[in-house]
Amino acid sequence: ARVKEAGPAFPVVVLGLNDVPRVGDKMAVVESAKFARYVGELRQKKAREERLSRENRIKLADLFKQVTEGQAKDLNIIIKADVQGSSGAMKDALERLSTAEVKVNVIHTGVGGITEADVNLASASNAIIIGFHVRPMPNVEDAAKAEDVEIKVFRIIYDAIDAVKLALKGMYEPEYEEEVIGRAEVRKVYKVSGVGVICGSYVTNGSVVRNASVRIIRDGIEIFEGKTGSLKRFKDDVKEVHTGYECGIGVENYNDIKENDILEFFRLKEI
């Protein structure tokens, strides 16, 4: 039945839209069709500007090209590290890489995992995020992909400095790219005599694969990187466990695992 008005939480079907709206779009009721067209044009202009700004996001691999074409005169960087001393040392070293053509600005430093607030700041200031011994917190990678914000993580400070130095010269061409294949949350830790520590874990996304590379993350900070040892479902050895299932995981040469740690499984693929 046709209705004249709809209050809060009142579901309705709206007809006559020119385009298919996206989930999350806001609909406003205005007094005239002329004003509605004006609002629509403003929204289209804003969406177009946001799309263009995303297309011009700073990337290390494209930095030299953007500089030579006059599109970039600054490289804005956000640094997140496991300890304050590391972020301070990296800030000083990176800002000294500034050249006559491009100025390196570290606009923010912080301690702990990379958060959605870091992504929002990077998006607003067209910056890249460099992490040292830290990882993105849950769902942050999705936000970074949506905003087209580049996140680069390193385990050695000099690797981060060299990456930026090479990017400024147009010589940054990484041979390998890391691909995260799955994550699991440690729910219970079992100490098994003669075997070591087994993590009773729940696979939160992707897949856990036996013999894959794994890093242990605690509160967003990377505390160990190694290889997966054993992988079991109940008492059976298995090769792979998918999202939504529980399993027992052993990490080679590391036993100091705690409940709520995140196990991140990854592999390197050649670019």
N, C-alpha and C positions, 0 to 999 in steps of 0.2 A: 504494500500500500504506500502511496505517496505521502510524505510527511512535510510539514511546513518548517519545523525546526528539530534539532537534535541536541540534547544536552550531553554532559560528560558521561562516558562509558555507554553511549547509545549508538549501536552499530547501524550504519546506513550504506547504501550503494549510491555512488556518485557517478552520474553520466555526463557525457559531453566534453571530456578532457581531450586536448589536442595530442598530448603525449602520454605514454605510460609512466606513471609516477614510480619513484624508487622507494623502497622501504626506508622509513625515517623522514621522508619529505613532509614538510609542514604545509597545511592548507589554511588559508586565511579567507574569511568572509569580508568582502568590501561592498561599498554602496553602489558602485557602477561598473559596467563592463569596461569603460575607458580606463578607470583606475586599475582594474584587474589586469588589463593588457600592459599598463605601465609597470606594475609590480612584476609581471612575468618577464618583461624585457630586462628589468634590473637583475632578476635572478639568473637569466640566461647570460648576461654580461659577467656577473660574478663567477658563474660556473666556468665560463670561457677563460677568464683571467686565472682562476685556480688551475685549470688544465694546462695553460701555457706556463705558469710558474712551476708546475710539476715537471714539464718537459725540459725546463732549464735548470733542474736541480744539479748541484755540484756533485761530480763523481771523480774519484781519484784517477780512473783510467781515462777520463775525458778532459781532465783539468787543463792540460797544455793546449789542447785544441780550443777550449773555451777562452783561454787567456789570449792566444794568438788572434782569435777572431774578435777580440774586444768585448766578449760577453762576461768575463770575470776579471776583477782586479783584486778580489779578496778571497782567501780560503778560510772560511769560518769552521772552527773545530770545537766539538764538545768532548771532553775527556772524562771517562769513568774508570776508576782503578780500584784495586783491592785495598790499598792503603794510601793515606794522604801524601806520603813522601814520594810515591811513584807518580802520582798525578802531577805534583809540583815539578818534579824533574822532567817529565815528559812535556809539560807546558813550556818550560824554559827552552828545552832543546828544539821543539817544533817552531816556536816563534822566532828563533835565531835563523830559521831557514828562509825567512822572507827575502824576496829579491826586489829589484827595481820594478819588475812587471807585476808582481803579485805579493800582497801582504798576508802573512799567516796570522790569523787572530784566534786565540783560544778564548772563546766567549764564556765558557763555563767549565769548571772542574768539579768532580764529586767522587765520593767513595761509595762503593756498593754496585749492585746490579743495574743494568740499563733499564730505565723505566719508561712508561708512556709519556711522562712529563718531559723527559729528555728528547723523545721523538717529536713532541709538540714544539719544543723550543727549536730543535733543528729544522723543523718544517717552516716555522715562522721566520727564521734567520738564514735560511738556505745554507745549513751547515751539515757536515758529516759527523758521525759519532765514532770515536775511537775508544775501544775498551781494552784494558790491560788486566788480564787475569780475572775478568768478569764476563758475564753472559747476559743476554736480554732476559728480563723477567717474563713470566707467562703472558702470552698474547701480544707481547711487544713487537715481535717480528711481523705479525699480521698488520699492526698499526704502521710499522715502518714501510711495509710493502704498499699499503694503501696511500701513504703520503710520499712514497718514492724517496725515502730518506735512506742514505747509505750507512750501514753499520759495519765497521771493520774491527775485529778483535785480534789481539796479539798476546803472545806469552813472553816475548822478549822485547824490551823497550827499543833496542836498536833496530829491530825489524819494523816497528812502527815509524821510527825516524827515517829509515831507508825508504819505506814505501812512499812517504810524503816527499822526500828529496827526489826520488825518481819520477814521481808524478809531476813535479814542478819542471822537470826537464823533458817530459813527454816520453819517458822510458819505463813507465810502470806497466808491466805486462805479466801479471801473475800466471804461473803455469798450472796451478791447481786451484780448485774451488771446493770449499767444504760443503758437504750436503748432510744436513741433519736428517736421519732416517727414523728416529723415534725417541720418545722420552718415557721414563717410568719414575714413579714416586715410591720411595722406600717406606713401607708401612710397618715392617717388623724386621729386626736384625737377629739372626740366629748364629751362634758360635758352634760350629760342628767340629768335633775332635778329629784331628788329622786332615781336615779339609780347609778350615779357616772360617771366614764369615760368609754367610749366605743371606742375601737381602730378599725378604719377602716383599715383593713389589707389585704395583698396579700400573699397567701400561696406559698412560694418559693420552698419547697420540702417536701415530705412526706405528712402527714395529720395532721390537727388540730382536736383534739378530746375534746369534752366537758367533764369537770370534771377531765381532765388529770393534772398532775403536770406541772408547767410552770416556766421558769425563764426568766427574762427580761435582755437583754444584750445591753449595749450601748458602742460602740467603742471597742468591745471585752471584756469589763469588766462586770461582773455579778453585777447587782444592786439590784435584788430582786428575791426571790424564793417563790412560793406559789401554789395556785390552780386556774385553769380556772373556771371562774364563768359562764358567759353567752356566747353563740355562736349562731350567727344569719346569715342567708343568706337573704338579703333584710329585710323583717319584720318577717320572720319565724324563730322560734327556730329550730336548727338542732343538730344532734349528732356528725357530722363529716363533714369536708370540705377538699377537696383534692387539690393537687398541681395545680397551675394555676388559682385558683378561688379567688374571693374577699369575705370577710366576716367581720362581726362585732364581736369583742372579748372583753369580760369583764374579768378583773383579780380581784379575791377576795382580798379585804382589801388593794388595792394599786391603787392610782390615778395619781401618778407623772410620767406618761408615756409621752414620746415625740415622734414626728415624726422621722422616720428612726431607732427607736429602733427595735431590733430583739426579737421576742417571740419564745423561744425554748421549745417544748413540749416533755416530757419524761416520762418514767415509769421505775420502778425497777423490774428486773426479777431475780428470785432465780437461783444461779449457782448450 
